[in-house]
Amino acid sequence: MKLKLTLQQKIFFLVIGVSIVIYAIAIGYIATRAKKTAMHDAIMLTVTTAQKNASDIKALLEEDLVAMRTLSQSVLSYREMSEAQWKKVFAKMYEEVLQGNPQFLSVWDSWELSHIDSNYTKDFGRYVAEYWREGHQIKSNFSLKSMTGDNAEYARLKRNATEALENPYFYSYTGSGGSQILMTSIISPIIEGQKFIGVVGADISLDRYHPIITQIKPFKNSYAFLVANDLQYTAHPDKEKQGQYLIDDYEELISKYAVAEKIKNGEDISFVAEDLNGTKSQFIFSPIIVGKTGTPWSLAIVVPHSTVLAEANQNFTISIIVGIIGLIILSLAIVYSSKSITNPILRITNILKRIARGNISSDMKLRIETEDEIGEMANALNTTIDGLNQKVEFASSIERGNLESELQVLSSDDILGNALIDMHNSLRHASEEEEKRKEEDNRSRWANEGLAKFGEILRQNNDNMDVLAKSIIKELIQTLDANQGGLFLLNEDDELDPHFELTSAYAYSRYKYKSKKILMGEGLIGACAMEKKTMHLTEIPDGYIEITSGLGQSNPTTLLLVPLVMDDKVFGVIEIASFNIFQPYQIEFIEKLAESIASTIATVKVNIKTSHLLTETQQQAEEMAAQEEEMRQNMEELQATQEESSRKAAEMQSLIDALNNSSFVIEYDPLGYITAINDAYLELLSLSRDEVVGTHHSDKMELSTSKKKEYDQMWANLRNGIPQKQVNKFVVHNKTFVFQETYTPIKNEMGEIYKILKISNNITNLVKN
């Protein structure tokens, strides 16, 4: 049997049923959303707290680093003092730094011995000065370290030559294991002329950060800890963990979330995991990047999820109670209000029937005072009636040719309204396109007339650079209605000093005569030339405009720079300043014109150069005629000289052949490297020429310190032109040879020694006898 319900009953059951579903969904959504929001807000608060405290800790560390930077700069004053003076001055300075910075346990420096002692030539070895607190006293120690080689830590500092924040370590100034202190070192390099000459550093106790860490509690049961670049606990609420490693507590998490890599890279880290107590918690890491040290630390905050969600769970319970009470109140309200619904619905139905027949008039609008759904229906119907009336008026207005009229659509789904607006927009777009076409025609005509005018200027003045430059810049300023401008042309007269010269300037309706030289890449002009691109500035740098009107007017506010480029070569730059913003079509016009100007300037330069070359050619022809006779006479003298040289060359070759047949001959360059060797020597050594040429005279020699000095002195004498003689004994293939060797410096035509000739004679038999 079909159940028949009244409209009031249908409304009651429908609304109550839907309300129950909606309440259930809403409460579920709100509870879930509340938990997510609470967690999100907690994470954001934790991140903000971590970043703020990380910033505070970073400020403390950078304050210490600034002190070290200042010391590393101050100690460079040693150059102006004797060793005793600067050591005394630095000692006083370090003591004052310790007294003024109670957080410093010690201040020390390390100097490369090779820098402070000119007689020390090794690349290791250093002088170290240390100042530390012991009670209320400041003690010091001076020593030499790394005398047999730099240790790994110092070698790293020397190699990187940059600021350093060392990983925490335990150290005792008294030598007692029980008094060890967890500390770090902040180090600044001493750089002189791009060269590393030492470091200045301070040791800081990490106990100063424990009170800061213990106070960081954005939520109940949350806690924070500070870790160094090597994952060592720098500060922890549990002091016993300071100096231990994070990986010992969270090895799996560190691997899973790449914590070690992200800390070393100075990245933020956030993940959910169980802490040491087995509590599900949010872990937030905020990086602490100090100066240019490259070894970031990280501040971590751990927040238990149970603490964050406690309030959200309480709100969920309250929401359920409020929802049940609301459903009861809603049921009573529906019973009361449903009676007032059916009558207005009947009136609305009658109006809709009239609209369905095409009847539209203002008297069809309903007057219903209620603000419930019925009132909304009535208002919607009234809005529809008003909308239809507006559409009728809008269509009539378009019919009368009024394209400026507007129609307010009822919504984005108003198909009829949107169709009328589309029709209106199409008509207006056609009108606007016609206006744009006219504007484009005017701009095209302006550009063509301008190009034609400049074409005539370029043709008329292609033999005089100054006149051409003046005509170009004047016409440009007038054509663009600008205030002032200049034409800078490339001057390559001096190949060692190419630059741009201000060839012509025009401002405020008259020529300006100014001299200006700009190098490639210098200022805006040089940058425009180097980049070969147009520059349009709407904010001109202060002081850039040098030409003023003289009438107290403001300076131009827009600047246009266009390079004159042809075949990828820059011939100059056009600079134009104006009160008006340059339009794209004006910029395009100037860029097209710049190509023609560049071509004309190139032609003018070629013409000028050709004229100069013709003049020089005529002068050279006259000089060559005079020189021809002189050359004829010189040729006769040269022929006689060549005959004499041939005779001497033959004699010299005979001497060389005799020398090669009777002696062992080697040629060296002034540095001692073999450049030539005769066959007799190669046969004796059983070596090929490729194996010998290029080797050094001292190869395979083992020289003591005294022998090395004698050896260096011998070669110094040879380079000064002093011949040297030696008797040397050699063992070749287990056979002993004794040679008398004569080293003779050979000079070139400039009097410079360019090779050393060694002639060796085998006197083995003479020595044995």
Secondary structure, DSSP 8 states (H G I E B T S, - for coil): ------HHHHHHHHHHHHHHHHHHHHHHHHHHHHHHHHHHHHHHHHHHHHHHHHHHHHHHHHHHHHHHHHHHHHGGGGGGS-HHHHHHHHHHHHHHHHHH-TTEEEEEEEEEHHHH-TT---S--EEEEEEEEETTEEEEEEEEE-TT---HHHHHHHHH-S-EE---EEE-SSS-GGG-EEEEEEEEEEEETTEEEEEEEEEEEGGGGHHHHHT--SSTT-EEEEE-TTSBEEE-SSGGGTTSBHHHH-HHHHHHTTHHHHHHTT--EEEEEE-TTS-EEEEEEEEE--TT-S--EEEEEEEEHHHHHHHHHHHHHHHHHHHHHHHHHHHHHHHHHTHHHHHHHHHHHHHHHHHHTT---GGG-------SHHHHHHHHHHHHHHHHHHHHHHHHHHHTT-TT-----SSTT-HHHHHHHHHHHHHHHHHHHHHHHHHHHHHHHHHHHHHHHHHHHHHHTTT-HHHHHHHHHHHHHHHHT-SEEEEEEEE-SSTTS-EEEEEEEEETTEEE----EEETTSHHHHHHHHHTS-EEESS--TT------SSS-----EEEEEEEEETTEEEEEEEEEESS---HHHHHHHHHHHHHHHHHHHHHHHHHHHHHHHHHHHHHHHHHHHHHHHHHHHHHHHHHHHHHHHHHHHHHHHHHHHHHHHSEEEEE-TTSBEEEE-HHHHHHHT--HHHHTT-BTTTT----HHHHHHHHHHHHHHHTT--EEEEEEEEETTEEEEEEEEEEEEE-TTS-EEEEEEEEEE-HHHHH-
